[in-house]
Amino acid sequence: MTDSEFNTAMAHFYRGEVSRSNTWRSRLDATTNWAVVTTGAALTFVFGTVDHSPAVILILTWLVLLFLFIEARRYRYYELWSYRVRLLETNHFAPQLSAGSLERPGWAERLVESLHHPRFPITLLEAVGRRYRRNYAPLFLVLAVAWIVKLAIHPSAVTGWQAFLGRAAIGPIHGGFVVAAGVVFNALLIALGVLTVGLRESEGEVFGAAPKGFRRLGARLAAATREALEVDLAARAPWPAGRKHLAFVISDKIQEIGGPLLAELDRGVTLLKGTGMFSGREHGIMMCVVRGRQVTRLKEIVYRNDPKAFVVVTGVQDVRGEGFRPLEA
């Protein structure tokens, strides 16, 4: 096979794998649609009249859980095709587009092994956790709130805790046991969503650097919230330590300031050259991305070495690029 024929074959193979991944991606959306439509229809039925039993919501909860496992299984198939697509993109096409992009050793053997013996690249636990955070956490929250509201308002406003437990009872099963089971069920789901944030075998997702030590739990909570609600807690934190900052330091004492910044803050520093419009003198401009808690330390380092330096600090939404080490939460 000539090089031209090989490249043509790889292009067709790549298109086929992309088509497969797109097919399974659409199946993921279909499963989510089933869960949303079923939830909406069932809640409409339950709240339609006061006589409809709140137990329907509990049955619906188990049905949505079944949808979650079906979607997790489909997600694993999607990841299988995405795994092959990423192997081709990063090791076959990227080196052809850029001389600085290198192949990873053994990528062809990994692709051949995947073709001969297909295996899911991620575990079922990782798949369930990610689909729960991405789509199903809000659904389970809605179901839990709807069940509580149904018990509280139908057939009339509840008058006390014992009355609430009486309405929660299902046949011979005491209401207290039903409530406790519901709390444990949702607590286990939340724990599943948080504890599986660190599972990152997926090839079709974009991840930042994994934090270490005690920061890991906070980072997992933030990541779970970001996936479920699309809200970045760190970026919206009211305290400065939760934010990223870009500092510009204008000074003539580049080495005296740059060295301590590298050593004491453990952050990279980029040096630019600039000319003052008024004075016509050339100055060094150092750029450094720091955490909020490091801003005060940065100013101390700068003014300790050059009291006449200018420091400009501005908030940063996101920083990406090859070689940049993400800030820990």
PATORRO-235672 format. One line per field, with one value per residue (C-alpha): residue number from 0; residue in one letter; x, y, z. Coordinates in steps of 0.25 Angstrom, whole numbers, plus 5000, padded with zeros to 4 digits. Layout:
BEGIN
seq <- c(NUM/...)
type <- c(A/...)
xx <- c(X/...)
yy <- c(Y/...)
zz <- c(Z/...)
***
This chain:
BEGIN
seq <- c(0/1/2/3/4/5/6/7/8/9/10/11/12/13/14/15/16/17/18/19/20/21/22/23/24/25/26/27/28/29/30/31/32/33/34/35/36/37/38/39/40/41/42/43/44/45/46/47/48/49/50/51/52/53/54/55/56/57/58/59/60/61/62/63/64/65/66/67/68/69/70/71/72/73/74/75/76/77/78/79/80/81/82/83/84/85/86/87/88/89/90/91/92/93/94/95/96/97/98/99/100/101/102/103/104/105/106/107/108/109/110/111/112/113/114/115/116/117/118/119/120/121/122/123/124/125/126/127/128/129/130/131/132/133/134/135/136/137/138/139/140/141/142/143/144/145/146/147/148/149/150/151/152/153/154/155/156/157/158/159/160/161/162/163/164/165/166/167/168/169/170/171/172/173/174/175/176/177/178/179/180/181/182/183/184/185/186/187/188/189/190/191/192/193/194/195/196/197/198/199/200/201/202/203/204/205/206/207/208/209/210/211/212/213/214/215/216/217/218/219/220/221/222/223/224/225/226/227/228/229/230/231/232/233/234/235/236/237/238/239/240/241/242/243/244/245/246/247/248/249/250/251/252/253/254/255/256/257/258/259/260/261/262/263/264/265/266/267/268/269/270/271/272/273/274/275/276/277/278/279/280/281/282/283/284/285/286/287/288/289/290/291/292/293/294/295/296/297/298/299/300/301/302/303/304/305/306/307/308/309/310/311/312/313/314/315/316/317/318/319/320/321/322/323/324/325/326/327/328)
type <- c(M/T/D/S/E/F/N/T/A/M/A/H/F/Y/R/G/E/V/S/R/S/N/T/W/R/S/R/L/D/A/T/T/N/W/A/V/V/T/T/G/A/A/L/T/F/V/F/G/T/V/D/H/S/P/A/V/I/L/I/L/T/W/L/V/L/L/F/L/F/I/E/A/R/R/Y/R/Y/Y/E/L/W/S/Y/R/V/R/L/L/E/T/N/H/F/A/P/Q/L/S/A/G/S/L/E/R/P/G/W/A/E/R/L/V/E/S/L/H/H/P/R/F/P/I/T/L/L/E/A/V/G/R/R/Y/R/R/N/Y/A/P/L/F/L/V/L/A/V/A/W/I/V/K/L/A/I/H/P/S/A/V/T/G/W/Q/A/F/L/G/R/A/A/I/G/P/I/H/G/G/F/V/V/A/A/G/V/V/F/N/A/L/L/I/A/L/G/V/L/T/V/G/L/R/E/S/E/G/E/V/F/G/A/A/P/K/G/F/R/R/L/G/A/R/L/A/A/A/T/R/E/A/L/E/V/D/L/A/A/R/A/P/W/P/A/G/R/K/H/L/A/F/V/I/S/D/K/I/Q/E/I/G/G/P/L/L/A/E/L/D/R/G/V/T/L/L/K/G/T/G/M/F/S/G/R/E/H/G/I/M/M/C/V/V/R/G/R/Q/V/T/R/L/K/E/I/V/Y/R/N/D/P/K/A/F/V/V/V/T/G/V/Q/D/V/R/G/E/G/F/R/P/L/E/A)
xx <- c(5000/5006/5006/4995/4986/4989/4985/4972/4969/4972/4963/4951/4954/4954/4941/4934/4939/4934/4920/4920/4923/4912/4902/4904/4904/4890/4886/4891/4882/4870/4871/4872/4859/4852/4855/4851/4838/4834/4837/4829/4817/4817/4818/4806/4798/4802/4798/4786/4777/4778/4774/4786/4796/4810/4816/4816/4827/4835/4833/4837/4850/4854/4850/4859/4870/4868/4869/4882/4888/4884/4890/4903/4904/4902/4912/4923/4920/4922/4935/4940/4938/4943/4956/4959/4956/4965/4976/4975/4974/4986/4996/4992/4986/4993/5007/5004/4999/5010/5025/5025/5014/5019/5013/5011/5019/5010/4998/4996/4997/4986/4977/4980/4977/4964/4960/4963/4958/4948/4948/4941/4952/4944/4938/4923/4925/4931/4920/4909/4916/4918/4904/4898/4905/4903/4888/4881/4885/4875/4864/4866/4865/4852/4846/4850/4845/4832/4830/4831/4822/4811/4811/4811/4799/4790/4779/4781/4792/4800/4798/4810/4822/4813/4803/4814/4819/4805/4804/4818/4814/4812/4802/4808/4821/4823/4825/4837/4844/4840/4846/4859/4860/4858/4869/4879/4876/4878/4891/4897/4894/4901/4913/4914/4914/4925/4934/4934/4939/4953/4951/4957/4959/4950/4957/4945/4945/4954/4960/4969/4980/4975/4977/4985/4983/4972/4968/4963/4949/4947/4951/4941/4930/4933/4934/4921/4914/4920/4916/4902/4898/4909/4913/4928/4928/4943/4941/4929/4934/4932/4946/4958/4965/4955/4959/4970/4978/4987/4998/5006/5019/5026/5040/5054/5059/5055/5064/5062/5047/5046/5055/5047/5034/5038/5044/5034/5021/5024/5017/5023/5027/5026/5035/5031/5038/5030/5033/5027/5020/5023/5037/5041/5049/5049/5043/5042/5027/5025/5013/5009/4996/4994/4983/4975/4983/4996/4993/4998/5010/5013/5012/5022/5032/5031/5032/5043/5052/5047/5038/5036/5030/5016/5007/4994/4985/4972/4963/4964/4952/4961/4975/4979/4991/5002/5011/5002/5000/4986/4984/4979/4966)
yy <- c(5000/5014/5026/5032/5020/5018/5033/5031/5018/5025/5037/5028/5020/5033/5038/5024/5025/5040/5035/5024/5034/5044/5032/5028/5043/5045/5032/5039/5051/5042/5035/5048/5053/5040/5043/5058/5055/5044/5052/5064/5055/5047/5060/5066/5053/5053/5068/5067/5064/5062/5047/5043/5036/5042/5028/5030/5039/5029/5019/5030/5032/5017/5018/5031/5023/5012/5022/5027/5013/5012/5025/5021/5008/5016/5026/5015/5011/5026/5027/5014/5021/5034/5027/5023/5036/5043/5033/5037/5052/5053/5043/5042/5056/5065/5061/5064/5078/5082/5078/5080/5070/5057/5043/5036/5023/5010/5018/5009/4996/5002/5005/4991/4985/4993/4988/4973/4973/4985/4988/5000/5011/5015/5008/5007/5015/5027/5027/5027/5037/5047/5045/5047/5060/5065/5062/5054/5061/5073/5062/5055/5068/5072/5058/5059/5073/5069/5058/5066/5077/5067/5061/5075/5081/5069/5067/5079/5087/5078/5082/5075/5065/5053/5056/5057/5043/5038/5043/5037/5023/5013/5002/4995/5002/5013/5027/5029/5018/5023/5037/5031/5022/5034/5042/5030/5028/5043/5044/5032/5038/5051/5043/5036/5049/5055/5043/5039/5053/5048/5037/5042/5031/5037/5041/5050/5060/5072/5072/5081/5077/5068/5075/5068/5067/5074/5082/5070/5069/5084/5083/5071/5078/5090/5081/5074/5087/5092/5079/5079/5094/5099/5109/5111/5113/5117/5128/5133/5132/5145/5143/5147/5134/5127/5135/5135/5148/5153/5162/5172/5177/5189/5191/5193/5182/5170/5160/5165/5163/5152/5142/5143/5142/5129/5123/5128/5128/5116/5122/5125/5139/5144/5156/5167/5179/5193/5207/5219/5228/5240/5237/5230/5220/5205/5196/5182/5177/5164/5156/5145/5138/5136/5131/5142/5138/5141/5155/5161/5153/5157/5172/5170/5163/5174/5186/5180/5180/5192/5202/5210/5198/5199/5187/5185/5173/5169/5157/5145/5137/5125/5122/5111/5108/5097/5097/5105/5099/5101/5108/5098/5102)
zz <- c(5000/4996/5005/4997/4998/5013/5016/5008/5016/5029/5025/5022/5035/5043/5036/5040/5054/5056/5050/5060/5072/5066/5066/5080/5084/5079/5086/5099/5096/5093/5107/5114/5106/5111/5125/5124/5116/5126/5138/5132/5129/5142/5150/5142/5146/5161/5163/5154/5165/5180/5179/5171/5180/5183/5182/5167/5169/5176/5164/5155/5162/5160/5146/5144/5151/5140/5130/5136/5135/5121/5117/5125/5117/5104/5109/5110/5095/5091/5099/5091/5078/5083/5088/5074/5068/5078/5075/5061/5063/5073/5066/5051/5047/5057/5053/5039/5042/5051/5052/5067/5069/5073/5072/5085/5085/5083/5078/5066/5075/5084/5072/5066/5080/5081/5067/5070/5084/5087/5102/5108/5112/5124/5136/5138/5151/5144/5133/5143/5151/5140/5133/5147/5149/5135/5133/5144/5157/5154/5151/5164/5171/5164/5168/5182/5184/5176/5186/5198/5192/5188/5202/5208/5200/5196/5200/5209/5215/5225/5240/5246/5245/5249/5238/5228/5232/5231/5217/5213/5217/5206/5211/5223/5221/5232/5226/5235/5228/5214/5217/5223/5210/5201/5209/5208/5193/5190/5199/5192/5178/5182/5188/5175/5167/5176/5178/5163/5159/5160/5150/5137/5128/5117/5104/5099/5111/5114/5128/5136/5145/5156/5170/5181/5196/5204/5192/5185/5192/5189/5175/5173/5179/5170/5158/5161/5162/5149/5142/5148/5148/5138/5149/5153/5168/5168/5158/5165/5179/5187/5194/5186/5189/5180/5167/5157/5155/5144/5149/5141/5147/5140/5146/5142/5152/5144/5150/5164/5163/5153/5161/5174/5167/5161/5174/5184/5177/5168/5156/5142/5138/5124/5121/5110/5106/5106/5104/5112/5103/5112/5116/5104/5113/5111/5123/5126/5127/5134/5133/5144/5147/5162/5171/5179/5192/5185/5181/5194/5194/5179/5183/5195/5186/5176/5185/5193/5181/5174/5181/5168/5161/5155/5158/5151/5155/5148/5149/5139/5134/5129/5124/5114/5107/5105/5117/5126/5140/5144/5158/5169/5175)
***
